[in-house]
Amino acid sequence: MRTSAALRASGPPIIQGKGAATGSVPTDEEQATGLERFELEHKLAGQDAFDMTPLQADRMGTTKEPIKVLSYFPTRIIGCSGSPAGSHDTVWLHLNRDLQHHRCSECGSVYEMDFQGDEHAEHH
């Protein structure tokens, strides 16, 4: 087996539905594939597939009590809009697990990554 074929064979499963009957117009459930299908299946089950809940914005993060940001990857991009939310334009912060604290340059709020991923997983 060639290397590329071996990599495809060991990759993640393809997420697809059964498709529509011949001659009919497919529904979203029948034609969605990949991440779109993944998200759709979670919505139908009443779950949030991508954890889109906003970060805690009812207080300022400090070095003693930073706002914790869950991440399954060693880096994550978040947006700070101040406390209360909307106090300033969004400042984008690039969190990584190598730094203990990350501070917003606009309001000074402190964030800390709560890394829950696999320490030994390879990431691109």
PAKOL-59020 format. One record per atom (N, C-alpha, C): x, z, y. Coordinates in steps of 0.1 Angstrom, whole numbers, plus 5000, padded with zeros to 4 digits. Atoms other than C-alpha are relative to their C-alpha. Last residue first. Layout:
// residues N
((X; Z; Y)),
...
//
This chain:
// residues 124
((4995; 5012; 4994)),
((4991; 5127; 5209)),
((5001; 5002; 5015)),
((5009; 5005; 4990)),
((4987; 5160; 5191)),
((5007; 4989; 5007)),
((4994; 5009; 4991)),
((5002; 5172; 5159)),
((4990; 4994; 5009)),
((5006; 5013; 5000)),
((4987; 5203; 5144)),
((5008; 4991; 5010)),
((4991; 5009; 5007)),
((5010; 5233; 5138)),
((4995; 4985; 5000)),
((4986; 4999; 4994)),
((4995; 5258; 5162)),
((5009; 4989; 4995)),
((4990; 4999; 5010)),
((4960; 5248; 5152)),
((5013; 4999; 5006)),
((4997; 5011; 5008)),
((4936; 5253; 5181)),
((5010; 5004; 4989)),
((5006; 4996; 5013)),
((4921; 5285; 5196)),
((5003; 4989; 4990)),
((4998; 5011; 5010)),
((4941; 5284; 5229)),
((4996; 5005; 4986)),
((5002; 4992; 5012)),
((4926; 5308; 5255)),
((5001; 4989; 4989)),
((5005; 5007; 5011)),
((4941; 5292; 5286)),
((4999; 5009; 4988)),
((4991; 4998; 5012)),
((4944; 5314; 5316)),
((4994; 4993; 4988)),
((5005; 5004; 5013)),
((4930; 5307; 5350)),
((5010; 5002; 4990)),
((4991; 5001; 5011)),
((4937; 5324; 5384)),
((4993; 4997; 4987)),
((5005; 4995; 5012)),
((4917; 5319; 5416)),
((5009; 4997; 4988)),
((4991; 4990; 5006)),
((4939; 5313; 5446)),
((4994; 5005; 4987)),
((5006; 4987; 4998)),
((4912; 5295; 5467)),
((5008; 5011; 4994)),
((5009; 4999; 4989)),
((4928; 5261; 5474)),
((4995; 5014; 5002)),
((4992; 5000; 4987)),
((4960; 5260; 5453)),
((4990; 5001; 5012)),
((5006; 5011; 4992)),
((4941; 5271; 5422)),
((5007; 5001; 5014)),
((5007; 4996; 4988)),
((4964; 5293; 5401)),
((4995; 4988; 5008)),
((5001; 5012; 4992)),
((4974; 5288; 5364)),
((4992; 5003; 5013)),
((5010; 5001; 4990)),
((4986; 5318; 5344)),
((5001; 4987; 5008)),
((5009; 4989; 5002)),
((5005; 5323; 5311)),
((4988; 4998; 5010)),
((5001; 4992; 4988)),
((5022; 5289; 5311)),
((4989; 5011; 4998)),
((4986; 4994; 4998)),
((5032; 5274; 5277)),
((5000; 5009; 5013)),
((4998; 4987; 5006)),
((4995; 5270; 5267)),
((5014; 5006; 5002)),
((4993; 5001; 5013)),
((4988; 5243; 5291)),
((5004; 5014; 4995)),
((4996; 4988; 5007)),
((4963; 5240; 5320)),
((5008; 4996; 4987)),
((4995; 5004; 5014)),
((4963; 5209; 5342)),
((5005; 5013; 4993)),
((4988; 4992; 5005)),
((4943; 5220; 5373)),
((5003; 4995; 4986)),
((4998; 5002; 5014)),
((4919; 5197; 5393)),
((5013; 5007; 4996)),
((4986; 5001; 5002)),
((4908; 5210; 5427)),
((5002; 5000; 4985)),
((4994; 4998; 5013)),
((4871; 5204; 5434)),
((5015; 4997; 5000)),
((4999; 5012; 5008)),
((4862; 5206; 5470)),
((5007; 5003; 4987)),
((4990; 5010; 4995)),
((4856; 5241; 5482)),
((4999; 4988; 4992)),
((4994; 4995; 4987)),
((4830; 5269; 5480)),
((5010; 4991; 5006)),
((5003; 5009; 4989)),
((4810; 5249; 5454)),
((5005; 5005; 5013)),
((4999; 5015; 5003)),
((4808; 5276; 5428)),
((4996; 4992; 5012)),
((5010; 5006; 5010)),
((4809; 5311; 5443)),
((5003; 4985; 4999)),
((5009; 4989; 5004)),
((4839; 5313; 5439)),
((4993; 5005; 5012)),
((5000; 4988; 4993)),
((4859; 5281; 5442)),
((4990; 5010; 4994)),
((5007; 5003; 4987)),
((4854; 5245; 5431)),
((4998; 5013; 5007)),
((5004; 4987; 4993)),
((4880; 5247; 5403)),
((4993; 4996; 5013)),
((5002; 5001; 4986)),
((4882; 5217; 5379)),
((4995; 5013; 5006)),
((5012; 4993; 4995)),
((4897; 5219; 5345)),
((4999; 4997; 5014)),
((5002; 5002; 4986)),
((4922; 5197; 5325)),
((4987; 5007; 5004)),
((5014; 5003; 4996)),
((4933; 5210; 5291)),
((4999; 4999; 5015)),
((5002; 5002; 4985)),
((4966; 5212; 5273)),
((4985; 4997; 5002)),
((4989; 4993; 4992)),
((4977; 5226; 5239)),
((4999; 4998; 5015)),
((4989; 5009; 4998)),
((4943; 5215; 5223)),
((5011; 5008; 5009)),
((4995; 5003; 5014)),
((4915; 5236; 5209)),
((5012; 4991; 5001)),
((4995; 5013; 5003)),
((4908; 5251; 5244)),
((5005; 4999; 4985)),
((4998; 5003; 5015)),
((4888; 5280; 5257)),
((5005; 4986; 4999)),
((5004; 5013; 5003)),
((4894; 5288; 5294)),
((5003; 4997; 4986)),
((4996; 5005; 5012)),
((4897; 5325; 5304)),
((4994; 4986; 4997)),
((5012; 5006; 5006)),
((4892; 5334; 5340)),
((5006; 4993; 4988)),
((5002; 5014; 4998)),
((4921; 5357; 5348)),
((4987; 4995; 4994)),
((5013; 5004; 5007)),
((4917; 5395; 5350)),
((4998; 4985; 5003)),
((5004; 4990; 5010)),
((4951; 5410; 5358)),
((4988; 4997; 4992)),
((4990; 5000; 5010)),
((4965; 5378; 5374)),
((4997; 5011; 4990)),
((4988; 4994; 4995)),
((4932; 5374; 5392)),
((5010; 5000; 4989)),
((4991; 4996; 5010)),
((4902; 5351; 5386)),
((5013; 5006; 5007)),
((4987; 5006; 4999)),
((4877; 5351; 5414)),
((5008; 5005; 4988)),
((4990; 4992; 4995)),
((4841; 5359; 5404)),
((5013; 4992; 5001)),
((5006; 4989; 4993)),
((4808; 5344; 5396)),
((5010; 5010; 5006)),
((4997; 5002; 4986)),
((4824; 5311; 5387)),
((4993; 5011; 5008)),
((5005; 4988; 4993)),
((4828; 5314; 5349)),
((5003; 4998; 5015)),
((4992; 4988; 5000)),
((4835; 5279; 5337)),
((4994; 5011; 5008)),
((4991; 4998; 4989)),
((4806; 5255; 5333)),
((5009; 5012; 4998)),
((5004; 4989; 4992)),
((4792; 5248; 5298)),
((5010; 5002; 5012)),
((5000; 5004; 4985)),
((4801; 5213; 5286)),
((4995; 5012; 5009)),
((4999; 4987; 4992)),
((4811; 5226; 5251)),
((5001; 4997; 5015)),
((4987; 5000; 4993)),
((4816; 5190; 5236)),
((5002; 5013; 5009)),
((4988; 5005; 5007)),
((4790; 5189; 5209)),
((5013; 5002; 5007)),
((4992; 5006; 4990)),
((4764; 5212; 5226)),
((5013; 4995; 4993)),
((4986; 4995; 4998)),
((4739; 5219; 5198)),
((5007; 4993; 5011)),
((5001; 4990; 4990)),
((4701; 5215; 5196)),
((5014; 5006; 5003)),
((4999; 4986; 5006)),
((4703; 5197; 5163)),
((4999; 5011; 5010)),
((5012; 4999; 5008)),
((4692; 5164; 5180)),
((4999; 5013; 4992)),
((5012; 4998; 4991)),
((4718; 5170; 5206)),
((4987; 5001; 4992)),
((4999; 4987; 4995)),
((4745; 5174; 5179)),
((4988; 5003; 5009)),
((5003; 4991; 5012)),
((4735; 5142; 5161)),
((5000; 5015; 5005)),
((5014; 5001; 5002)),
((4736; 5124; 5195)),
((4995; 5009; 4989)),
((5007; 4993; 4989)),
((4771; 5137; 5203)),
((4985; 4999; 4998)),
((4997; 4985; 5002)),
((4785; 5126; 5169)),
((4992; 5008; 5011)),
((5008; 4995; 5011)),
((4767; 5092; 5172)),
((5002; 5015; 4998)),
((5014; 5001; 4996)),
((4782; 5085; 5206)),
((4991; 5006; 4990)),
((5002; 4988; 4992)),
((4816; 5097; 5193)),
((4985; 5001; 5006)),
((4989; 4993; 4994)),
((4816; 5071; 5166)),
((4996; 5012; 5008)),
((4988; 4998; 5009)),
((4785; 5050; 5160)),
((5010; 5009; 5007)),
((4989; 4992; 4994)),
((4749; 5047; 5175)),
((5011; 5002; 4989)),
((4989; 5009; 4996)),
((4728; 5019; 5160)),
((5012; 5008; 5006)),
((4995; 5010; 5010)),
((4702; 5037; 5139)),
((5012; 4993; 5004)),
((4996; 4993; 5012)),
((4698; 5069; 5160)),
((5005; 4990; 4990)),
((4986; 4994; 4997)),
((4697; 5048; 5192)),
((5005; 5007; 4988)),
((5001; 4989; 4991)),
((4668; 5028; 5177)),
((5014; 5005; 5003)),
((4995; 4987; 5004)),
((4674; 4994; 5162)),
((4997; 5011; 5011)),
((4991; 4996; 4989)),
((4651; 4964; 5171)),
((5005; 5014; 4996)),
((5006; 4989; 4991)),
((4636; 4950; 5139)),
((5011; 5003; 5010)),
((5011; 5005; 4991)),
((4643; 4917; 5121)),
((4994; 5010; 5009)),
((4999; 5014; 4996)),
((4663; 4932; 5092)),
((4988; 4996; 5008)),
((5005; 5010; 5010)),
((4659; 4969; 5090)),
((5001; 4986; 5006)),
((5014; 5004; 5000)),
((4680; 4989; 5114)),
((4996; 4991; 4989)),
((5003; 5013; 4993)),
((4713; 5006; 5107)),
((4985; 4997; 5000)),
((5004; 5011; 5009)),
((4721; 5032; 5081)),
((4997; 4987; 5006)),
((5013; 4998; 5007)),
((4741; 5054; 5105)),
((4997; 4989; 4991)),
((5010; 5010; 4997)),
((4777; 5055; 5115)),
((4987; 5003; 4992)),
((5013; 4994; 4998)),
((4805; 5080; 5118)),
((4991; 4989; 5003)),
((5007; 5008; 4991)),
((4837; 5066; 5102)),
((4986; 5006; 5001)),
((5011; 5008; 5005)),
((4856; 5093; 5085)),
((4994; 4992; 5011)),
((5013; 4993; 5000)),
((4889; 5105; 5100)),
((4989; 4990; 4995)),
((5005; 4997; 4987)),
((4921; 5087; 5089)),
((4987; 5007; 4999)),
((5000; 4985; 4999)),
((4937; 5088; 5054)),
((4995; 5005; 5014)),
((5007; 4994; 5011)),
((4928; 5052; 5045)),
((4999; 5015; 5001)),
((5014; 5002; 4998)),
((4937; 5039; 5080)),
((4992; 5007; 4988)),
((5005; 4992; 4989)),
((4971; 5055; 5077)),
((4985; 4998; 5002)),
((5000; 4986; 5005)),
((4977; 5041; 5042)),
((4995; 5009; 5012)),
((5011; 4998; 5009)),
((4967; 5006; 5054)),
((4999; 5014; 4995)),
((5012; 5000; 4991)),
((4991; 5008; 5083)),
((4988; 5002; 4992)),
((5001; 4988; 4992)),
((5019; 5019; 5059)),
((4987; 5000; 5009)),
((4992; 5001; 4988)),
((5014; 4991; 5034)),
((4997; 5013; 5008)),
((5009; 5000; 4988)),
((5000; 5000; 5000)),
((5009; 5000; 5012)),
//
